[in-house]
Amino acid sequence: MALSNTATPKYYGQFRDAVIRGEIPINKEISMEMNRIDDLIANPGIYYDDKAIDGFIDYCETEMTLTDGSPLKLLDTFKLWAESALSWFYFIERSVYVPNENGHGGRYETRRIKKRLVNKQYLIVARGGAKSVYAELIQSYFLNVDTTTTHQITTAPTMKQAEEVMSPFRTAITVARGPLFKFLTEGSLQNTTGSRSKRVKLASTKKGIENFLTGSLLEIRPMSINKLQGLRCKIATVDEWLSGETREDVIGAIEQGASKIDDYLIVAVSSEGTVRNGVGDTIKMELMDILKGEYINPHVSIWYYKLDSVDEVANPEMWVKAQPNLGKTVSYEVYHQDVERAEKAPAARNDILAKRFGIPMEGYTYFFAYEETIPHKYREYWQLPCCMGVDLSRGDDFCSFTFLFPLTNGTFGVKSRSYISSVTYNKLPQALYHKYQEFIKEGSLIVLEGSILDMLDVYDDVAMYVDKSQYDVVSVGYDPYNAKDFIERWSHDNGPFGIEKVIQGAQTESVPLGELKKLAEDRLLLFDESIMSFAMGNAITLEDTNGNRKLLKRRQDQKIDPVAALMDAFVSYKRNRDMFD
């Protein structure tokens, strides 16, 4: 077939037919990715090349082995993923300098250049799907077949996890089953001065995996921006980018250097995580925008496997939605055992539901589910009545004000404004610094000069903000900690009516927190600022012996102050509801 702008990809076509016949159940995310592939097929400017995927398959099944040395047979999913990453192309026109034949001078000519379409591939697959093996096969193929590849990296939250990508490669070198590997591994590392034909050309060394024939290197790098920035690697794999406490955009750091190279490829594989407000949340939101068509980016391939609902855990026929290699790389028996374990051991439930079924477990570990923290579209509430919640700073926490606007149909508009000192801001670690810059840019976080916040300076800015936004503040709910001066001035300037002290504690917080949780579940809290999404994603609750809940955070850097202020505003609304009728 070769190059075609009308053909249906071979392995995608087989997969699509099986889905249509009802043989393979899929979730909504995979369905949306199929729609994107169908759009590529219909696009006359995008070309499919079956030789690219066939070459990859032939290399893997001829040369590579499993870790026990047995022959490797590519899974259908591997063929599907690799095809979507390697077999799509487009053409650009580029000016190329061509020297004259006589060696004197030259000229520029416009030439049509073939480029691979996909630069990044994201795979979110349940534990046991052999996704690390897939990443290793991609690395091996480019190290030994694509002679333009000189530098490759693999990274993971731990060096042990990264080593998993290298292990099958090292086994294949030792076994040397295929003709290419036999050629590359014949000879000796010790032969550095004798016949070149007797020198080893591919070997596992202290640096990583080296191809001395092409000058290529595959190395392990720690999952840290400082260790990844500036590298010009053509091929990179990132393992378990959703799993650890990683708060740095390591994929973005890799891409900064890789983007300077033609046809670079970053393959990011992971099972679902249980950590909130890491870079993984941000990336997943971007991927969902791409899948929905809200952000058009044909250079990204996305295979996001998960159950559509936690209710599907009880239906073994649906498990393949989360684990497409079920029955091949991991057994149904293992899944049955984990389901039983999740029921008997609540402590293990979060991890099992996330890792085996792809369900983001933040909603079970944290107070607000992931879907509840996704911002709504931007809104303004000019001249509308509202409640203002006040949660003033404790140490280096935010000093936060949340404005709650009772709207029609049981919905509530939400706006927030928070403050920190410049000294606190300048001491932030890099990942949080960039996150806070996002809040500053949207106008929800204000940095005031000094080492501590002066509450009267905060008051002046809040008053100016309320006046500028034309908010009609009908009632105020406040945490009494450090609030005396602020509330006294507010009462002096605006009158004493509608000011409500909200005592912090499980007995007083439990009911309003439960009501806010219900509003969030029904998507009736119409917040549109990333700072509120950030705070909701950090919020956890602690129950006392009577089942009453208190708002908390797990770590100091996990700010929840805008949510605390939201609760204060909601309490003041409930106590003064008649003022909004």
Summary of the structure (lengths in Angstrom):
residues: 581
radius of gyration: 28.2
end to end distance: 70.3
largest distance: 93.8
contacts: 1890
relative contact order: 0.09
helix: 44%
strand: 22%
